[in-house]
Amino acid sequence: MSINTITLDRQGDLPAIFEACARHRVAAVCPWRHQVHQAGLERAAKLLRDAGLNLSGYCRGGMMVADKAHRQSARDDNRRAVEEAVTLGAPSLVLVVGGLPQFSRPGSAPSKDIAAARDMVAEEIAHLLEFALPAKMPLAIEPLHPMHAAERGCINTLRQALDLCDRLDPARDRGLGVAVDVYHCWWDPELATQIARAGAARLMAFHVCDWLVPTTHLLTDRGMMGDGIVDIALIRGWMEAAGYGGHAEVEIFSERWWREPMDKVLETCVERHKRVV
């Protein structure tokens, strides 16, 4: 099990999260950039080493869709994300690619052209690959649920993400793959076949939580594993059958769980991981 540090974002800063994870014998973490920036990059890297924690990834690069005036700043930001991931020793940089430009890069001229947004994502990932490849930092495209298509991610199915991978990295030797998040992908009728298509070379991350019914907020009402309707163990089986050998990374955006003490959240994550993941 890995803990994505957004799961404990309201309970403490990165040093406190690392200390608690080590105390609960959590094997790995996936830190978010804003938390790393608050702690300081070099300090965060040292804290990871001192705590004996591995990394399951780094969140996040992306938000690539922008108008002409903001496109270079988006590129610069993504290059910094690659450099940070290298410094931390992350196995991959997760990309949440962005939606329409006015939401991906605030200040950009508004647009309703989602096809153009998807074309720009392909262009920008190709550009970022040229920077990430010599840095030996793999890039993991995370498809998001269609409810987030406008403001967070216009790549919405695993098929779309893998089509991009095959287009930009046909030989599977440039370090381009996918992050499979059950919250975003559980509903996809092609999920099993697309996970098999991805194979070990493309499967770079596996994020777990649960889908609550009813869901009261599209971003911050994710469920603890076992509290919703996702068959997480089934999807994990598909991942492992396809060759995935990495962590199951708990990533829970939840107003409910952010109100709980850090130790209680971690204890629950460990128990649920053993029982339903």
N, C-alpha and C positions, 0 to 999 in steps of 0.2 A: 504493500500500500504506500502511496505517496499522498501528501497533502498539498494541494494547491493553496497558496497562502491567502488567496481572496476569501477562503472559507473562514478565516479568523481575522478578517480585515478590521473589524470594529473592536476587537477585544485587546489588541496590543500591537506594538510595532514589530518590525522584523526580528530584532534581537530576542524579544519575548516569545515570538512564534517559534523561532529556531530552538530556543531553550526548552519550550514546552514539548515540541516534537521529539527532541532528543530524549527528554525525560519519559515520554510515553513509548519510546523505542520505535518510533516511526522511521522507516528506512530512508525516505527521500522526501523532497519538497519541490515545488515549482513556484518560485517567487514571481510576483508581479513588479513591473518596472517602477510604478509610483512608490512602492514600498522600498525598493532598492535605492531609488533616488533619495528618499528621506533618510535612509541609513547611511548612504554613501557607498559607491560601488566597491571600492577596495575594502572597506570595512565589512560589507556584506559578504564578499568573497572569503575574508578571513574568518568571519563568524561561521560560515558554512563548514570550513575546514575544521575549526575548533570543535564544532558540535558533532563532527563525524557524519554529516548528512550528505547523501548523494542528491543529484538533481534528476528529475524526470522531464524537465523542460524549462523554458523561460517564456513568460507571458508579458507582453506580447508585442510583436511587430504588426505592421499592417496599416489599416486606415489609409489606403493608398489612393483612393479616388479623390481628386481635387481639381479645381479649375487651374488655368495656366499660371495664375499669380501665386498659387500655393503648392504647385506640384514639386518644385525643387525642395521646399522645406519638408514636404512629406518624404521625399527621397533621402534627405539628410537625416531625418529622424529615424528612418528604418536602417540606415547604415549604422547609426549609433546603437540601435537595438542589437544588431549583429555583433558589434564590438563588445557590448556589455555581456551578451551571452557567452562570448569567447572568454572574457575575463572571469566569469563565474564558473566556467567549465560545463555549461549546459550541453546536453546531447542534441538539442534542437531548439530553434526559435519558432514558437507558434505564431502563425499569421492569422489575425482576424482582419479580413481584407478591406472592409468598409463597404458602405452602400452608396447612396447618392452623395454628390460632393459636398452639399451644404451641411450634411450630418457627419461625414467622414472627416472633413477638414473645415471646421467652422470658419465662416468668412468667405468661403468659396461661393461663387455665383450659383443660385439654385438651378436644379435640373430635374426632369422627370424621366430621363432617358436611361433606364436600367441596363439596356443592351450596351450602350456606350460605357457605362460604369464597368460592366463585366469585361469589355474589351480593354479598358484601361488597367484593370487588375492584371490581366495577362501581360500587358506591356511592362507594368511595374515589377511584377514578380520576375520576369525575364531580366530586367535591369538589376534587381537586387541579387539575383543569382550570380551575376558576374562579380559582385562584391563578396558574396558569402562563400563562393566556391574556393577561392584561394585562402580564405580564413578558416576553411574546413568546418563551417557551421551549417548543418542541414536546416532546411526550411520546411515547416509542417503547416500546410493549409488546413484551416479548420472550417468546414462547412457549417453554417448556422441555420437554425430553423427559419423557414420562410417569413415568420412574423418579424424577423430582424432584417429583412432584405433591404429596407429603405435606409436605416440608420447605422447598421453595424456590419452586415455581411451580405453581399449580393451573390455569393456562391453558397447555394442552399442544399445541395445534395452531394453525397459522396461521389456519385457519377460525375457531376460537374467538376469537382475537385480533382478527380483522377484523370479526367479528360485534359485538364490543364497540365497535370504532371506529365502525361504522355506527350502532350504537344511541346512542352518546354524541356523535357528530360526523357526523350524516347529510349535511350539506352539504360536508363535507371542508374546512372553513374555520376549524377551532378548534385546529389543530396537534396532531392525534392520529394516530399511525401505529404502525408495527411495526419491530422489529429482527429480521432473519432470520439465525439462527445455524445453519450447516450441521450442527453437532454435534447440535443438538436437533431439526432438521427433516428431515434427509436421508431418513429412512425413510417419510415421510408420502406416501401414494399420491396425495393431492390437492395436493402442493406446487406443481407447475407451474401448475395452474389457479388456486390461491389467490394465487400471486405475480402472475399476470396480473390477477386481480381487484383486488389492492392498488393497482397502478399507481404512477406516480411520486409522487403526493401522499401515499401511505401508506408507501412504502418509505423508511425513514429511516436504516437501518443494515444492514450486511452483514458478518457475522462468519465467519471461516474458521479451520479447523483440520482434524483428521481423526479418524475413528472406527477405533480399533484392534480387531483380532480376534485373541485374546480381549482384552476390556477388563478390567483387573484392579482398577480402582477407579472408581466411578461419577462422581466429581468430578474427581480429580486424575490421570487417565490418558488425557487427550486426546493425540492424535497430531499431529506436525508434518505439514503438508500434503504429501501424496504417500506417507505411510507407512501409510495405511489404505485403506478401501474406499469413501470418498465421492467421487463424481464432481463435484468442486468446479467445474470449468470449465463443466460442463453447467448447474449451478445459477446460476453467475454469468451465463451466457448468458440464462437465464430472467429474472434480475433486470434485466439491461440491456435486454432486449426489452420489459420492462414499463415502462421509462423511468428506471430507477435509474442515476444518474450519480455516485454517491459512491464512497468508498473501500472496498476490501476490507480489513477490519480483522482482523488476526491476534490471536486470543484463545486462548491455550493454557494451561490448567491442567494442569501436568504435573510430577510429582516427578522424572521423568527430565530434562526440559529445564531445570528449576530448578537442577539440579546442574551445568549446563554454564556456562562463562564467558559473560558478557553479549555480548561481541563474536562468539563462535561462534554463539550463538542468532540474533543479528541477521543475520549473514552467511547462515545457513541459511534464515531467513525470506525474505530478499531473493531467494536463488537459487530456492527452492521457489515463491515467488510468481510469478517469471518463467516457471517451467517448468510448474507444474500448476494455478495459479489463473487 
